[in-house]
């Protein structure tokens, strides 16, 4: 077996590895997380616990992460360690088992698009932007509906009101299996991804 070495991620022989991801979802953080997980998959790791806290980020990268996390050969367990917001919810829902710390939250809101202050848009450009927002919201809503007990009207309402859900509520919504603290057994390998700000 060839072992790919990622800087800061030692070769591991354990069957369970913990990966800490505390960052915005963008091209750099997505590539780093995927490289780390690909390295673990190539080493034959059987189970990865992804300890995640994120303010959200770019929809395209979040959807890519969700699809890739579902594709890896290891069992994925996700754990919300603080707050999972926006597109981070789709990433979190990739886990086969999902947990949240007692004081953690999930925040759902509609897709947003940024404009430069001096931008001027014509009707065609506005329609294109609205079409992109609608398509992204449909993709995110489909993931949430498939991977939880939330219905399409509930998800649509959450997107409209920027709903924050506490861990106890997340159990009833099927977002998580259980509210529980993170427990990393002594000696377990932990990869903490660190990003430049």
Secondary structure, 3 states (H helix, E strand, C coil): CCCCCECCECCCCCCEEEEEEECCECHHHHHHHHHHHHHHHHCCCCEEEEEEEECCECHHHHHHHHHHHHHCCCEEEEEEEEEEECCHHHHHCCCCEEEECCCCEEEECCCCCCCCCCCCCCHHHHHHHHHHHHHHHHHHHHHHHHHCCCCHHHHHHHHHHCEEEEHHHHHHCCCCCEECCCCCCCCCEEEECCCCC
